[in-house]
């Protein structure tokens, strides 16, 4: 059964990233100039992969980033 993810990023994109950057993945707090972000990094290569930006809804953004990391880890067999 294929896992579906409800996020601003498509399953296809996240699966493609996971194929090129074989995690595990981690979340770090950051900024992109004006927005606060939760950044997803590949831990093995220390490569920044994507960011979830937010202004006020920090909990939503953190949950979004956690969902993304869980999905990507599941694509590489790292649930």
Buried (B, 14 or more C-beta within 10 A) or exposed (E): EEEEBEBEBEBEEBBEBBEEBBBEBEBEEBEEEEEBBBBBBBEEEEEEBBBBBBEEEEEEBBBBBBBBBBBBBBBBEBE
